């Protein structure tokens, strides 16, 4: 069975955003098949549009799923909806609760997650959050996800913001630490 990685980008991002193409290249050097699907309408993501696009990817027992920002709640929805247990999931600046002005109706965050089903569909889950994320995808959100799923580990990056944000001038063209986390 081919070991593969699926990388899910966040709001306003593309497969060419920040560290995503670098990570794809480095993982391919290690023998992984890597997919970074272009999710539809990236400036206005909805679970209705993004989840079917993400579920088209190949998930098997050797899959590693990585998501950045809004790719995090999308990962949780993918894990809830696949019928296989994947090897690893890494949520970078991920979140599971509504953020900022989206609190009224965040179209990418589910109202309720089936955390047991999510946990049952992944061997290893890692939450990577910063202590100063300007979007609120911070260590508090990472702790919330870890405590709620009761599985995995939280890595808190000190002073690393959103780990890639054009708006906040956080250029992450490479992310060697993340590469080390891939099982």
Secondary structure, DSSP 4 states (H G I P E B T S, - for coil): ---EEEEE--TT--TTSTTHHHHHHHHHHTT-EEE----SSGGG--HHHHHHHHHTS---TTEEEEEETHHHHHHHHHHHH-SS-EEEEEEES--SS--GGGGS--SSS-SS--HHHHHHTEEEEEEEEETT-TTS-BHHHHHHHHHHHT-SEEEEETT-TTSSBTTTTB--S--HHHHHH--
